[in-house]
Amino acid sequence: MVFSPNISRDFKEEFQNHLLVKISDCIHKYLGMPTHFGRSKEQEFHFIMERIWKKLKGWKEKCLSFEGRGVLIKAVAQAIPTYYMSCFMLPKGLCTRIEKAICSFWWGTTDTKKKMHWVSKEKLFRSKHSGGLGFKTLRDFNLAMLAKQVWRFHTNHNSLIAKCFKAKYFSHTDILRAKVGNNPNYAWRSIQNVIGLSLKVAVGGLVMEV
């Protein structure tokens, strides 16, 4: 458990005696997720880029076909950020750097040899139906993952996470009409980026049903 500085020591100890949970001054990560954010969000999420770069660097030394590179990009490199994208809005700069690293790997660029990029990044990240390779545009995928969380809050009011967010940020309304509020955490600020988008989808769904 982590308490705010305003909580007295006696109350902390009483709480701990009831729940038998260790008290900590600060937890930097929980289930792999950062719990505290400074001004530079890109620095806070830099570890994601490092994980992806280690994977790509290991693969670059192997002679892989384009088909093999495509499978590894979709199954591993683009899958690594998914867990974090479901809770937080990743910085645009970080998404751009990950996409550039993916493009370099796709064209066979290594630390010692650069290869020509014969097609623009925008074409690679188009859907296959539009003539691309089906790689995910990370910013758009991030918005979709957060919108999915908003929809879960809207349809599953009894989940623990929905109850916690409702009690703190929108106790007198529903998730689709919630405001940012005072002193929000970064998870809530991330969700606020897609509430308007989710409302449009919800309204569109009602229109379709009618």
Residue pairs with C-beta under 8 A, 6 or more apart in sequence:
1 12
1 15
1 16
1 19
1 21
1 22
1 23
1 24
2 23
2 24
2 25
2 26
2 27
2 35
3 12
3 23
12 23
16 22
16 23
26 36
27 35
28 34
28 35
28 36
29 35
32 83
33 84
33 87
33 88
34 44
34 45
37 44
37 186
38 44
41 90
41 91
41 186
42 91
42 93
42 94
45 84
45 88
45 90
45 91
45 94
46 94
48 80
48 81
48 84
48 90
48 94
48 98
49 94
49 97
49 98
49 101
51 80
52 77
52 80
52 81
52 98
52 101
53 101
55 72
55 76
55 77
55 80
56 77
56 101
56 102
56 104
56 105
57 111
59 69
59 72
59 105
60 105
60 108
60 109
60 110
60 111
61 110
64 72
66 106
69 105
69 106
70 106
70 133
73 102
73 105
73 106
73 135
74 134
74 135
74 136
77 98
77 101
77 102
77 105
78 102
78 135
78 136
78 138
78 141
81 90
81 98
81 138
81 142
82 141
82 145
84 90
85 138
85 141
85 142
85 145
85 146
86 145
86 146
86 148
86 149
87 149
87 187
87 190
88 186
88 187
88 190
89 142
89 146
89 189
89 190
89 193
90 138
90 139
90 142
92 139
95 138
95 139
95 142
98 138
99 121
99 125
99 135
99 137
99 138
100 121
102 135
103 117
103 121
103 124
104 115
104 117
106 124
107 115
107 116
107 117
107 118
108 115
109 115
123 131
123 132
124 132
124 133
124 135
125 132
125 133
125 135
125 136
125 137
126 132
126 133
126 134
127 134
128 134
143 193
143 194
143 197
146 190
146 191
146 193
146 194
147 194
147 197
147 198
147 201
149 191
150 175
150 176
150 191
150 194
150 195
150 198
151 198
151 201
151 202
152 159
152 162
153 159
153 161
153 162
153 165
153 166
153 175
154 174
154 175
154 176
154 198
154 202
156 162
157 163
157 166
162 175
165 175
165 188
165 191
166 175
168 181
168 188
169 178
169 179
169 181
169 184
169 188
170 177
170 178
170 179
170 181
175 195
175 198
176 195
176 198
176 199
176 202
177 199
178 192
178 195
180 188
180 189
180 192
181 188
184 192
